[in-house]
Structure formats: structure tokens, C-alpha cells
Amino acid sequence: MTADFPCSGEFPLYRFPPPDHATEHGIVGVGGTLSPGMLLSAYSQGVFPWYSEGDPLLWWNPDPRFVLFTDRLHISKSLKKLLNKRRFHFSFDLRFREVIEQCSRVKRPGQDGTWITPAMIDAYTELHRLGFAHSLEVWNDTRLAGGLYGVSLGRIFCGESMFTLESGASKAGLVHLAGMLRPLGFRLIDSQVRTDNLAAMGAEDIPREEYLQLLGNALEHRTIRGSWSALETQAPDS
């Protein structure tokens, strides 16, 4: 791929190198663009961008893949207690850009900066405008307490990042998201790479081959495109 690859709109789609061409760390491509067509091409093939500002654009298809099955979500006693207090309420797609900008400010152990560069923010905001990227906002009264965002194709949600301004807010948001997606036929939330917080909530590593099979099944369904703000937004039962 080259930096000026001609892929400016939602289409055409681009074929990424096969997963067995990935490096030992899971990199399958370098360069290209963050245009909607290239991003949608990537996600439909199990590939996602991840790089630091000033570095080349890297495309990843790691093995193993870190995922959360929506019917295996683990809710700890402390989180269940928090959910029962009904402190938080939720919305979808009301503050997408604010959510992704908040995610870009999160300090992560072992990282000096963020992969959510200004170019990434613009690119995913455009995917949101086109109806493929979605945010979940967690509110405490009128204050934004946390949130997350990701890309949805077919019946898979590819989670990108989350943030918390109040203790437990992003975890409550993830519980709400899984509870909303499960009855809609979403079996899987792709978490991409392992984090301790998501592992504690039931996310697990699976072989890349298994992930790609699940992705193929999910893509057989129609994408719920457009704003998700009309979807059910009451807190799920805990």
C-alpha cells in the first residue's frame, strides 16, 4: 500500500494481504489512507489501524484476537452493586466526536502518547457520519461520565476505545452495550488486543482463524447503519 492509494469514499473496497502474511506481531500492511473505503475494507477482513502520530500507518490482524462474547460478560459484585444504584443513564451517537476526543486523552500504562491522532479522529467521525461508527455515552445526570466508540458491520461491533471520568462509568457502558447488542444478534464485541480491565469482564483470546470465521458469519447480516440513538437506551437488568 502507498500513502496516496486512491480510496477516497465509502467504496471501492480494498483487498488486504491474507492473514498468513502478517508479521509475528500481526502487522499485515504499512501505509495507505484512513479513507472510509479503506477503513471499511479493513474491518470487513479482520484488519484495523493502529499507529502513533509521526509513524507510518500500520494495519493489524493479530493472532490471537481478544474478544468479548456478549453472552459471556462477567459482571463483578461491585459493578452489579453500582448498576443497581441506577446512577448512570446511557445514550447512543449523541456526542460521537466528544467521546473519541475524550478517549484520545486517556493515559495508558506503558504508552507515551495515543494512537487516536487528529487524523484518526477525523476519519472515524466521517465513518460516524456515514452511519458505520457509533458512540455510547454514559451520563450522570447531565454530566458526561464516560463512554466508548467503535465500528459496526453486520452483527459485529469492533470496539476501539473507552474512557471514564467517574469510577465505573465505562464498565457500566460496556454492560449496557452488550445488553443492547445481544438480543439484536450480535454475538461478539471485538476488543482487538488484550487489556486487563476487559479480561476481568470476560473478554478472552481466541485464535485468529476462529475470529475470522465468526466475522464472516456476522457479515452475512445487514449492517444496522445510521444513528443508533433510537435504539433502546434503558440500563440493562443486572
Summary of the structure (lengths in Angstrom):
residues: 238
radius of gyration: 17.0
end to end distance: 46.2
largest distance: 51.7
contacts: 750
relative contact order: 0.18
helix: 31%
strand: 23%
